[in-house]
């Protein structure tokens, strides 16, 4: 032992006894000047990322300095009503392939805020629009004449689930055609392509396929074969999930898709839960209080759902809390909205949009809820998630609709839709 210690001493240099000394006032001033010099040196290694992060933090701190804000429901409702009253301007033609998504984002935001605002007229118009995109009842593309796409199909089914079977629209969904199409998208490695002709193969395709299949009650062993192994391989050393097996860094969106898929499969216990919880916790910034999507990235309101929902699924499964809901609530209400402008946004300085309005509202609903599971055999845990008001929250509740964190729709609408398709294909 002694020889080993002596060997290390020779290797690392001679030992010095630790001494303590109280600095004089003059020496203390010199030390402060030295520290200032070190801080100046650190500024020399600033990057675009550190500069952007500091600017974002400054903007957030300015918002936090204001009086605590409630959710400005009326402003957000006006923003959403405006969306369905007018045709979109030419600068939004880039969203032509996202028509089902916009219907889902806007309709779901209505339902979360004030269900009665999604009137029968609006429900009828949504259903008519979607069945114009796919007259055969599915699968769906992003618009009329466009290729069938798993994301467009997912958004379409979610949007239809919010329409309370207006005019019998749920019975117009062609479950058999959708199922056969999903089988064609299925890949040998267990993943799903997003589009038969030119689609990618990643966890987004897996989640959209399983979400649609479970909501329509067309899940089969053939459809699920190999999916678990595919998802397990997507968990990275960080604890989160990438888009493809053993290829990507962990990302908030991909992680949600993988975790929600595992919940649908009742296979959440097959991954490293502790690592996943650590990764979710590390996505929440102490200073900004909201979530980012990856290491060294800026806070973004949409991850209130992508990461917040992942945490909610873990909470429902009995693994406890891994995020701070009070801080998330504060980021959303202080930094993602203004009273004069409707809609919700990414962060201070950004404009509101339909995408962020939906996912920030979902994240706010998650922060105001406590999640658990119903005890029921022979059913997916995903549709059995209980949501109760989070009365321990230090902020006033916004009286939003309870949402299912796996599917991103209100619990009440989800229950009605799934019950309608209780007969297997």
FENQUIFEN-V122701 format. One record per pair of residues at least 24 apart in sequence whose C-alpha atoms are under 10 Angstrom apart, sorted by the first residue. I is the first residue (numbers start at 0). J is the second residue. If there is no record, write none. Layout:
i = [I I]
j = [J J]
//
This chain:
i = [48 48 48 49 49 49 51 51 52 52 52 52 52 53 55 55 55 55 55 55 56 56 56 56 56 56 56 57 57 57 58 58 58 58 58 59 59 59 59 59 59 59 59 59 59 59 59 60 60 60 60 60 61 61 61 62 62 62 62 62 62 62 62 62 63 63 63 63 63 63 64 65 66 67 67 67 67 68 68 68 68 68 68 68 68 68 68 69 69 69 69 69 69 69 69 69 69 69 70 70 70 70 70 70 70 70 70 70 70 70 70 70 70 70 71 71 71 71 71 71 71 71 71 71 72 72 72 72 72 72 72 73 73 73 73 74 74 74 74 74 74 74 74 75 75 75 75 75 75 75 75 75 75 75 75 75 76 76 76 76 76 76 76 76 77 77 77 78 78 78 78 78 78 78 78 78 79 79 79 79 79 79 79 79 79 79 79 80 80 80 80 80 81 82 83 83 94 94 95 95 95 95 96 96 96 96 96 96 96 96 97 97 97 97 97 97 98 98 98 98 98 98 98 98 98 98 99 99 99 99 99 99 99 99 99 99 99 99 99 99 99 99 99 99 100 100 100 100 100 100 100 100 100 100 100 101 101 101 101 101 101 102 102 102 102 102 102 102 102 102 103 103 103 103 103 103 103 103 103 103 103 103 103 104 104 104 104 104 104 104 104 104 104 105 105 105 105 105 105 106 106 106 106 106 106 106 106 107 107 107 107 107 107 107 107 107 107 107 107 108 108 108 108 108 108 108 108 108 108 108 108 108 109 109 109 109 110 110 110 110 110 110 110 110 110 111 111 111 111 111 111 111 111 111 111 111 111 112 112 112 112 112 112 112 112 113 113 113 114 114 114 114 117 117 118 119 119 119 119 120 120 121 121 122 122 122 122 122 122 122 122 122 122 123 123 123 123 123 123 123 124 124 125 125 125 125 125 125 126 126 126 126 126 126 126 126 126 126 126 126 126 127 127 128 129 129 129 129 130 130 130 130 133 133 134 134 134 135 135 135 135 136 136 136 136 136 136 136 136 136 136 137 137 137 137 137 137 137 137 137 138 138 138 138 138 138 138 138 138 138 139 140 146 146 146 146 147 147 147 147 147 148 148 148 148 148 148 148 148 148 148 148 149 149 149 149 149 149 149 149 149 149 149 149 149 149 149 149 149 150 150 150 150 150 150 150 150 151 151 151 152 152 152 152 152 153 153 153 153 153 153 153 153 153 153 154 154 155 156 156 156 156 156 157 157 157 157 157 157 157 157 157 158 159 159 160 160 160 160 160 160 160 160 160 161 161 161 161 161 161 161 162 162 163 163 163 164 164 164 169 169 169 169 170 170 172 173 174 174 174 174 174 174 174 174 175 175 175 177 177 177 177 177 178 178 178 178 178 178 178 178 178 178 179 181 181 181 181 181 182 182 182 182 183 184 184 185 185 185 185 185 185 186 186 186 187 187 187 187 188 188 188 188 188 188 189 189 189 189 189 189 189 189 189 190 190 190 190 190 190 190 190 190 190 191 191 199 200 200 201 201 201 201 201 201 201 201 201 201 202 202 202 202 202 202 202 202 202 202 202 202 202 202 202 202 202 203 203 203 203 203 203 203 203 203 204 204 204 205 205 205 205 205 205 205 205 206 206 206 206 206 206 206 206 206 206 206 207 207 207 207 208 209 209 209 209 209 209 210 210 210 210 210 210 210 211 212 213 213 213 213 213 213 213 214 214 214 214 214 214 214 214 214 214 215 215 215 215 215 215 215 215 215 216 216 216 216 216 216 216 216 217 217 217 217 217 218 218 218 218 219 219 223 226 226 226 227 227 227 227 227 227 227 227 228 229 230 230 230 230 230 230 230 230 231 231 231 231 231 231 231 231 232 233 234 234 234 234 234 235 235 235 236 236 236 236 237 237 237 237 237 237 238 238 238 238 238 238 238 238 238 238 239 239 239 239 239 239 239 239 239 239 240 240 248 248 249 249 249 249 250 250 250 250 250 250 250 250 251 251 251 251 251 251 251 251 251 251 251 251 251 251 251 251 252 252 252 252 252 252 252 252 253 253 253 254 254 254 254 254 254 255 255 255 255 255 255 255 255 255 255 255 256 256 256 257 258 258 258 258 258 258 259 259 259 259 259 259 259 259 260 260 260 261 261 261 262 262 262 262 262 262 262 262 263 263 263 263 263 263 263 264 264 264 264 265 265 265 265 266 266 267 267 267 267 268 272 272 273 273 275 275 275 275 276 276 276 276 276 276 276 276 276 277 277 278 278 279 279 279 279 279 279 280 280 280 280 280 280 280 281 281 282 282 282 283 283 283 283 283 283 284 284 285 285 286 286 287 287 287 287 287 287 288 288 288 288 288 288 288 288 288 288 289 289 289 289 289 289 289 289 289 289 289 289 290 290 290 290 297 297 298 298 298 299 299 299 299 299 299 299 299 299 300 300 300 300 300 300 300 300 300 300 300 300 300 300 300 300 300 301 301 301 301 301 301 301 301 301 301 301 301 301 301 301 302 302 302 302 302 302 303 303 303 303 303 303 303 303 303 303 303 303 303 303 303 304 304 304 304 304 304 304 304 304 304 304 304 304 305 305 305 305 305 305 306 307 307 307 307 307 307 307 307 308 308 308 308 308 308 308 308 308 308 308 309 309 310 310 310 311 311 311 311 311 311 311 311 311 311 311 311 312 312 312 312 312 312 312 312 312 313 313 314 314 314 314 315 315 315 315 315 315 315 315 315 315 315 315 316 316 316 316 316 316 317 317 317 319 319 320 320 322 323 324 324 324 324 324 324 324 324 324 324 324 324 325 325 325 325 325 325 326 326 326 326 327 327 327 327 327 328 328 328 328 328 328 328 328 328 328 328 328 329 329 329 329 330 331 331 331 331 331 332 332 332 332 335 335 357 358 360 360 361 361 361 361 361 361 361 361 361 362 362 362 363 363 363 364 364 364 364 364 364 364 364 364 364 364 364 365 365 365 365 365 365 366 366 367 367 367 367 367 367 367 367 367 368 368 368 368 368 368 369 370 370 380 381 381 382 382 382 382 382 383 383 384 385 386]
j = [295 296 297 295 296 297 296 297 287 295 296 297 298 297 287 297 298 346 347 348 286 287 288 297 298 346 347 286 287 347 287 334 346 347 348 286 287 288 289 298 330 333 334 335 346 347 348 286 287 333 334 347 333 334 347 329 330 332 333 334 335 336 337 347 287 329 330 332 333 334 333 333 333 329 332 333 394 329 331 332 333 334 336 337 338 394 395 328 329 331 332 333 336 338 394 395 396 397 112 328 331 332 333 335 336 337 338 360 363 395 396 397 398 399 332 336 337 338 339 340 341 342 343 397 112 113 338 341 342 397 399 112 113 338 341 336 337 338 339 340 341 342 343 108 109 112 336 337 338 339 340 341 342 343 351 356 105 108 109 112 113 116 341 342 340 341 342 105 340 341 342 343 351 352 353 356 104 105 106 108 109 116 341 342 352 353 356 105 106 109 116 117 341 353 121 124 141 142 141 142 143 145 140 141 142 143 145 146 148 151 140 141 142 150 151 154 128 129 132 140 141 142 143 151 154 155 125 128 129 132 139 140 141 142 150 151 152 153 154 155 156 157 158 159 141 150 151 152 153 154 155 157 158 353 354 154 155 158 353 354 357 126 128 129 154 155 157 158 159 353 153 154 155 156 157 158 159 160 161 353 354 357 408 154 157 158 352 353 354 355 356 357 358 158 352 353 354 356 357 157 158 159 161 162 353 357 408 157 158 160 161 356 357 358 360 361 407 408 409 342 353 354 355 356 357 358 359 360 361 400 408 409 161 357 360 400 161 162 399 400 401 402 408 409 412 357 360 361 363 364 398 399 400 401 402 408 409 357 360 361 364 397 398 399 400 398 399 400 161 399 400 409 161 162 162 162 163 165 166 162 165 162 165 158 159 160 161 162 163 164 165 166 168 159 162 163 164 165 166 168 162 165 155 158 159 161 162 165 155 158 159 160 161 162 164 165 166 167 168 169 171 166 168 155 155 156 158 159 155 168 171 172 172 173 171 172 173 171 172 173 176 168 169 170 171 172 173 174 175 176 177 171 172 173 174 175 176 177 178 180 172 173 174 175 176 177 178 179 180 181 177 194 194 195 196 197 180 193 194 195 196 180 184 192 193 194 195 196 197 198 204 207 177 180 181 184 191 192 193 194 195 198 203 204 205 206 207 208 211 193 194 203 204 206 207 208 211 193 194 207 177 193 207 208 211 204 206 207 208 209 210 211 212 214 406 207 211 211 210 211 214 215 416 210 211 214 406 407 408 412 413 416 408 412 416 214 408 409 412 413 414 415 416 417 408 409 411 412 413 415 416 412 416 412 415 416 415 416 419 215 416 419 420 419 420 215 215 211 212 215 216 217 420 423 424 215 217 424 208 211 212 215 217 208 211 212 215 216 217 218 219 222 424 222 208 209 211 212 222 208 221 222 223 222 208 222 221 222 223 224 225 226 224 225 226 224 225 226 229 224 225 226 228 229 244 222 223 224 225 226 227 228 229 230 223 224 225 226 227 228 229 230 243 244 222 226 243 242 243 229 230 233 241 242 243 244 253 256 257 226 229 230 233 240 241 242 243 244 252 253 254 255 256 257 258 260 242 243 252 253 254 255 256 257 260 242 256 257 229 230 242 256 257 259 260 261 253 255 256 257 258 259 260 261 263 405 406 256 259 260 406 260 256 259 260 261 263 264 256 259 260 263 381 405 406 406 263 263 264 379 381 382 417 420 382 406 413 414 416 417 418 419 420 421 416 417 418 419 420 421 422 423 424 417 418 419 420 421 422 423 424 420 421 422 423 424 263 264 423 424 423 424 264 260 261 264 257 260 261 264 266 267 269 270 269 257 254 256 257 258 260 261 269 270 257 258 261 266 267 269 270 271 270 257 258 270 271 274 275 271 274 275 271 274 275 278 274 275 277 278 279 294 270 271 272 273 274 275 276 277 278 279 271 272 274 275 276 277 278 279 293 306 275 278 293 294 278 292 293 294 278 282 291 292 293 294 305 306 278 279 282 290 291 292 293 301 302 303 304 305 306 307 308 309 292 293 301 302 304 305 306 309 292 305 306 278 279 292 305 306 309 302 304 305 306 307 308 309 310 312 404 405 305 309 405 309 308 309 310 312 313 405 308 309 312 313 381 404 405 406 381 405 406 380 381 405 312 313 316 379 380 381 382 405 378 379 380 381 382 405 406 378 379 380 381 378 379 380 381 379 380 312 313 316 380 316 313 318 318 321 309 310 313 321 309 310 313 314 318 319 320 321 322 321 322 306 321 306 307 309 310 321 322 306 307 310 320 321 322 323 321 322 306 307 322 307 321 322 323 326 327 326 327 323 326 326 330 326 327 329 330 334 346 323 324 325 326 327 328 329 330 331 334 322 323 324 326 327 328 329 330 331 334 335 346 322 326 327 330 345 346 330 345 346 330 331 335 344 345 346 347 355 359 327 330 331 334 335 343 344 345 346 347 355 356 358 359 360 362 363 331 335 343 344 345 346 354 355 356 357 358 359 360 361 362 345 355 358 359 361 362 327 328 330 331 345 355 358 359 360 361 362 363 364 365 366 355 357 358 359 360 361 362 363 364 365 366 404 407 358 359 361 362 404 407 362 359 361 362 363 364 365 366 404 361 362 364 365 366 402 403 404 405 406 407 404 405 365 370 404 362 365 366 368 369 370 371 384 386 403 404 405 370 371 372 380 381 384 403 404 405 370 371 369 370 371 372 369 370 371 372 373 380 381 383 384 385 386 404 370 371 372 380 381 384 370 371 372 370 371 369 370 366 366 362 363 365 366 367 368 369 389 391 392 393 394 366 367 391 392 393 394 366 392 393 394 362 363 365 366 367 359 362 363 364 365 366 367 392 393 394 395 396 363 366 393 394 363 359 360 362 363 366 359 360 363 394 359 360 407 407 399 400 399 400 401 402 403 404 407 408 409 402 404 407 396 397 399 388 389 396 397 398 399 400 401 402 403 404 409 389 399 401 402 403 404 392 396 391 392 394 395 396 397 398 399 401 392 396 399 400 401 402 401 403 404 405 405 406 406 410 413 414 417 410 414 410 410 410]
//
